[in-house]
Amino acid sequence: MRKRSFLSVIWPLSLFGLAVCGGNNSPDQAALIDQSTGKATVLAATCSGCHSDTSGGIASLGRYSPAALEQSLLSYKSDADGSTVMHRLARGYSEADIELISNYLGEEAAEQ
């Protein structure tokens, strides 16, 4: 499997955004978007803004295993006193979402 580029994550989100903002969405359209992009891709796209190979100062997540990513996200989610962006984002995901994100992003580490 080849490494995902920033654009390969962004274009599905663009389609999703256009569909959501269109106003006349049917449940069938939403299901089609979810099938074409995959829920994990959509969820993990949030991470790529800061954690991509080209984002600069923040570490790329491609070198971490799925287990390490999941453990980190669950720690952020459960830290009641945490107030960073990561704490806030992690609290918005269910444990199932965190597992999807971790497995999706951790695939890159397994390929290297």
C-alpha positions as CSV (number, residue, x, y, z in Angstrom):
1,M,0.0,0.0,0.0
2,R,1.4,3.4,-0.9
3,K,1.9,6.2,1.5
4,R,-1.0,8.7,1.7
5,S,-0.4,12.2,0.6
6,F,-2.0,15.3,2.1
7,L,-4.2,15.7,-1.0
8,S,-5.4,12.1,-0.9
9,V,-6.9,12.9,2.5
10,I,-8.1,16.4,1.7
11,W,-10.1,15.7,-1.5
12,P,-12.5,13.2,0.1
13,L,-13.1,15.8,2.8
14,S,-13.8,18.4,0.2
15,L,-16.4,16.2,-1.3
16,F,-17.9,15.6,2.1
17,G,-17.9,19.3,2.9
18,L,-19.6,20.2,-0.4
19,A,-22.2,17.5,0.2
20,V,-22.9,18.6,3.7
21,C,-23.1,22.3,2.8
22,G,-25.3,21.6,-0.2
23,G,-28.4,21.7,2.0
24,N,-30.4,19.1,0.1
25,N,-28.6,15.9,1.2
26,S,-30.4,12.7,1.4
27,P,-29.3,9.9,3.7
28,D,-28.3,8.0,0.5
29,Q,-25.8,10.8,-0.4
30,A,-24.3,10.7,3.1
31,A,-23.9,6.9,2.9
32,L,-22.3,7.2,-0.5
33,I,-19.8,9.8,0.8
34,D,-19.0,7.6,3.8
35,Q,-18.5,4.5,1.6
36,S,-16.2,6.3,-0.9
37,T,-14.0,7.9,1.7
38,G,-14.2,5.6,4.6
39,K,-15.0,6.8,8.1
40,A,-11.4,6.3,9.2
41,T,-10.1,8.5,6.4
42,V,-12.6,11.2,7.3
43,L,-11.7,11.0,11.0
44,A,-8.0,10.9,10.5
45,A,-8.0,13.9,8.2
46,T,-8.3,16.1,11.3
47,C,-4.9,14.9,12.4
48,S,-3.1,15.6,9.1
49,G,-3.4,19.3,9.4
50,C,-0.8,19.3,12.2
51,H,0.8,15.9,12.0
52,S,1.7,15.4,8.4
53,D,5.2,14.9,6.9
54,T,4.9,18.5,5.5
55,S,3.3,20.2,8.5
56,G,6.5,21.5,10.1
57,G,7.1,21.5,13.8
58,I,4.7,18.8,15.0
59,A,5.7,15.2,14.6
60,S,4.4,13.1,11.9
61,L,2.2,10.2,13.2
62,G,3.3,7.8,10.5
63,R,6.1,6.4,12.7
64,Y,3.8,5.3,15.5
65,S,2.1,1.9,15.9
66,P,-1.6,1.7,16.1
67,A,-1.4,0.6,19.8
68,A,0.8,3.6,20.6
69,L,-1.5,6.0,18.9
70,E,-4.6,4.5,20.5
71,Q,-3.0,4.7,24.0
72,S,-2.0,8.3,23.5
73,L,-5.5,9.4,22.2
74,L,-7.2,7.5,25.1
75,S,-4.9,9.3,27.6
76,Y,-5.8,12.7,26.1
77,K,-9.5,11.8,26.2
78,S,-9.4,10.6,29.8
79,D,-7.3,13.5,31.2
80,A,-9.9,15.6,33.0
81,D,-7.5,18.5,33.6
82,G,-6.0,18.6,30.1
83,S,-6.8,21.7,28.2
84,T,-4.7,21.5,25.0
85,V,-6.0,21.1,21.5
86,M,-5.3,17.4,21.6
87,H,-7.3,16.9,24.8
88,R,-10.3,18.8,23.3
89,L,-10.1,16.9,20.1
90,A,-9.8,13.5,21.7
91,R,-12.8,14.1,24.0
92,G,-14.9,14.5,20.8
93,Y,-14.1,11.0,19.6
94,S,-15.7,7.8,20.8
95,E,-13.4,4.9,21.7
96,A,-14.5,3.2,18.5
97,D,-13.5,6.4,16.5
98,I,-10.1,6.4,18.3
99,E,-9.5,2.8,17.3
100,L,-10.4,3.6,13.7
101,I,-8.0,6.6,13.6
102,S,-5.2,4.7,15.3
103,N,-5.4,1.8,12.9
104,Y,-5.6,4.0,9.9
105,L,-2.7,6.2,10.9
106,G,-0.7,3.3,12.3
107,E,-0.8,1.5,8.9
108,E,1.9,3.8,7.7
109,A,4.2,2.7,10.5
110,A,3.7,-0.9,9.7
111,E,4.5,-0.3,6.0
112,Q,7.9,1.3,6.7
